[in-house]
């Protein structure tokens, strides 16, 4: 098949946003068997066209959703594809489908952010031949928000690069810890955008509580608005929490932090459709403690491959669970090994690519689909 994957206009591919990470990982896997073109936005320092790992990347003028849509439609006028996948932008998908009504189009939704309960969104979603979602939780919420859409929804879980996100031997871990300048205490890791819904203040308060029983260090990896980051740093200092704010780290380098830490905490305060960082931590053999919401519950089986915190708006439950892991190295190792095992079995990008390939075939014209 000749597959076109259209990225959102916000960030370039390859990139550090979760959607861009998914697109790039999936495209590389699909390119082993198919011809794959990725459309993305132009970005300073990146060529307008390139071929990386057998994937053709075409970067188009953007600056606004409307301009990017016009660029995409102009590009598609010049080329023919067997199937088109559009990630997280239902309005862009509908515009593409209007222009190319005979080309099968799959919309891959990663969250509820761009699908508010509006009539124009409902009309746009109806144009998709099939809609892939990354969790049953997102499938359920979309089905309730848009009655009649259920028959088009299909769950395709995400994955991690299991060759990169992998456990290390003790000596190599210590080398990494020295590289990052980490103190010789139990180290808690957070990775994600620094925005209120991600719950970093809850984690800072939890670490302060933990420090009353056990010395700990907190790594906060991610970027946010300067004013909000300053507030978080001030909060950590006020509560006496030893913390490293790394700022933004390229995704191609982030695995080192997972490998250096002792546990991973995802204190999300609102619905997480999937929670890619949890899978990356599991793949790294790191015990995961996460809010019990959304698609996270489909990844973590509490007490087996991680821990779910039910009262996740409170700091104390996180502190108690971190303390349990910190005081029992055997338990931490057991949870981490089970997480790695589950990631190997379920959350590998090749599985995601194969499932998408099956969805593509289901919407191809019958004759063409039988020939592939």
N, C-alpha and C positions, 0 to 999 in steps of 0.2 A: 504494500500500500504506500501511497504518497500521502503523508500525514502532515497537516499544518496545525501547530499549537500556537495560539495567540495569547500572549501574556498581557496582564493589565498594564495600564499606562504609567503606573506610579514609579516602578523601579526597573532597572535594566536586568537582563538575563545574560550570563549568570549574575546572581545577586544574593543579598543577605536576608531579604524578606522571606517569610515562610512559604508564600505562594511561589515566589521565584525559585526557591530551593527545590520545591516539589517539581516544578516544570522542568528544571534542568536535569534533575535526577531521572525523571520519567523519560525525557527525550533521549538521554544517553542510552537507556536500556532499550527503548523502542528502535533506536538507530542500528542496533545489531541485526535486526530482521527487516527493517523497513526504511524508506526514504523519509527523513524527518526535517521539516523546516519550522523554525521557531521565529515568530514575529515579536519584537520587543521595541521599547522606546530607544531613541537616540540618547547617548550619554557622553559627556566630555571624556576624552581619553580612550574611547572604545570605537573600533572601526564600524562603518555602516553595514558591512557584511563580513562574515567570517565563517570558517568551518572548523569546529572544535569537536573532537571525538566523534566524527562522522555526522555531526549535527550541523546543518546550515542555519546560521543566525542572521536575520535581516533586521536591522534597527531603523526604525521609522521616526519621522518628525512627530513630536508630541508637544507638551506644554499645557495641554488641557485634554479632558476626555473627548471633546468634540473634534479637536485637531487630530488626535490620535485615531479616532474612528475614521475620519476622512482619509488619513494615510493608509490605514488598514484596507479600506474599501478600494482605494486606488491600486494598492499592491495586488489584491485578489483579482482585479479585473485582468491582470496580465498573466496569471498562472492558473493552472487547474490542479485540484487536489481530490483525492478519493474521499477523505474525511477531514473535517475541521473541528478542532477542540478549542474552546474558549474558556479561560479560567476566571471565575469570580466576577464577571461583568455581564449580567443578563441583558442590559440595554445594547451593549456592543454586539452580543450574540444575536439579538433580534435583528439588528441592522445588517449583519452578515447574512443571516438566513433570508431576509427580504431580498437581498441582492443575488443570492445563490440558492434559490428555493429547492433545486434538485440535488444539491450537495448535502450529504448527511452531516449534521452538526451536533456535537456533544458539548454540553455546558458542564464544567466541573466546578462545583461550589465548595468552598473551603470554610465558609462561615455564614452568619446571618447578616453581616454588615451591609451588603449591597442588595439585599432582598427584603426591603421594608414592605409591609402589608399595604401596597398601593395597587390601584387598578392597572397602571402602565407596566408595573413589574409583573403582575399576573399575566397580562397580554404578552409580554416579552417571553416569560417562561414557557408559555404555551407553544411558542414557535420552535423550541428545541426538540430534536428528535429523541434525545435521551438526556437525563440530568444525572451526573455522577455526584455523590456526596461522600464525605470522608468518614462518616459515622452513622450509626443507627439513630443516635440522638439528634443529629442534624436532619436526618430523614423524617423523623417523627415531628420535629418542630415545623419543618417546611410543609409537611402534609396537613398539619393543623392550620397553618397560616394560609395555605392555598389549597382548599378542598378541590379535589378532582385532579390534582397534580401527582398523586401517589403512584399511578401506573407508570409514570416516566422516571421515577426516582430509583436509583440503583447505588448501593453502598460499595465504595472502593476505598479501603483503608490505605493510609500512607505508610511510609517506611523510613529506613535510615541506611546510611552507607556502612554496612557491617564490617567492611575491611578497614575503615577509618575509626569508627566509634567502636572501640574494642578495649577490653581490660588489659592492664599492663602488669608486669612483674613488679615486686616491691622496690627493687633497686631503681628501676626506670621511673616509677612513681616519685621516689624521693628526688631524683634528678629534676623532674618536672616541677616539683614543689619548690626546689631551690631556684629554678628558673623564674618562677612567678613570684618569688620572694615571700612565700607563705610561712607563717609562724608554725612552730611544732605543736599545734593544738588541733582539735577536731574541726574540720573545715566543711562548711555548708555552702552549697552553690545554688545560685539563681541565674537563669539565662532567659532573657526575653526583653521586650520593649518596656521601658520605664514609663508606664502610664498607670493611672489609678486602678484600673480594672485588674491589673496583674497582681495586686496585693503585696507589693514590697513593704509597705509600712507594717503590715501584719507580721511579715517575716522578721523585720528588724526588732519589733517588740518581742517576738518569740525567742529570738537570739538573746535579747536582754534577760528574759526569764531563764533561759538555758544557762547563762553565765553564772547564775546564782548557785547552780549545782555542778557545772562543768565548764572549764574555759573553752571558748569556741571562736572561730573566725568566720566571717561571712564574705563570700565573693558575690558581687552583683555585677553581672556581665550584660550589658545592653545599653542602648542610647535612649534619650528622652529629651524633652524640652529643658533647657538649662535651668529655668526657674524651679521646675519640679525636681530635678536632680539635686539642686542645692538644698531643697527642703529635705530630701531623703538623707543627704550627707549630714545636715544639721541634726536631724532626728537621731541618727546613729551616734553622733558625738555626744549629744545630750543624754542618751541612755547608756553611754559607756560601751558601745558595741564596737569591737575591732572589725573593721570592714575595708575591703578593697573594692573600689568602683573602677572597673576596667574601661568603661566607655564601650563604644562599638568595636567588636572584633569580627573580622571577616569569617564567614561560615567555614571556609576552607581551613581555618586555624582553630576553630572553637573546640574541637575534640580534645585538645590538650588540657583544657580546663576541667572537662568531665573526668579525665583520667587522673588529674591531680587531686580532686576533691574527695571527701569521705561520704557525703550524701548529697542528694539533689532534692530541692523543695520547690514545688509549683503551687503557690498559694492563690491561684486565680479566684477573683471575687465575683466574676460573672461567667456565663455559659462559655465553655471551651468546646468547640465542635470536635476537635481531635486532641491537640496538645502534642505537637511534634517533638518538643524538647523532652518530654517524658520518655519517648521511645529512644531518643538519642542517649539519654542517661541510662536506660535499661541496657541498651546495646553495649555501653561502656562498662557494664557490671556494677553500676552505682546504685545503691538502695534509693528508691524514689518515695517521697512523701508528697502527696498532692491533694488538692481540694476535690471533694467528692461531687463533681458536677459534670454535666454534659458527656462528651465522648471519652473523657478521662476514665470514666467508670468501665468503659469497654476495653481499656488497655491494662489498667491496674486491678488485680484481684487482691484485695486488702489482706495482709498477713501472709501472702504467698509470694508475689513478685514485686511487692511494694506495700505502701500503706495509704489508705484514703482517709482524709479528715472530714468528718461530717459537719462539724461546727466550724467551718473554715473562715468565718468572719472574726473569730477569736484567736488570739495569739497562743493561749495556754495549751490547747490541744496539739498544735504544731510543736511547741516546746517539749511536751511530754513524749511525743513520738520520736522526735530527734534524739532526746535523751536515752530512750530505749535502744535505739540503734547505736548511739555513741558508746554506751556502756557494755554492749554485747557484740564483740567483734565476730563471733561465730554466727550470730543471727544476721549481722550486716552482710557477711560473706554469703550466707545461704540465700538471702533475699536477692542480693546482687547477681549471684549465679543463676537463679531462677529467672530473673529479668532478662539476662543475656540469652538464656535458652529460649524463652518465649519470643524474644526479638528475632532470633535466628529462624524460628519456625514460622512466624507470622508476619513480622514487620521488616521485610526486605524489599527494596525498590523494584526488584525483578517481579515480585508477586503483584505489586501495584500495576506495573506495566502490562503484565499478562492479563490482568483483569480488565484493564482499559482496552486492550486489544480485542478481548471478547465482546466488550460493549460496542466497539467500532463495527465488528463483523455483524452484530445484531441489527445495525441500522443501515448497512450497505445494501444497495439493490441486490436482490436475491441471486441473480446470475453472477454478479461480480463477487459477492461474498462466497459463493461456492467455489470460485476459481482460486481464491487466495490459499 
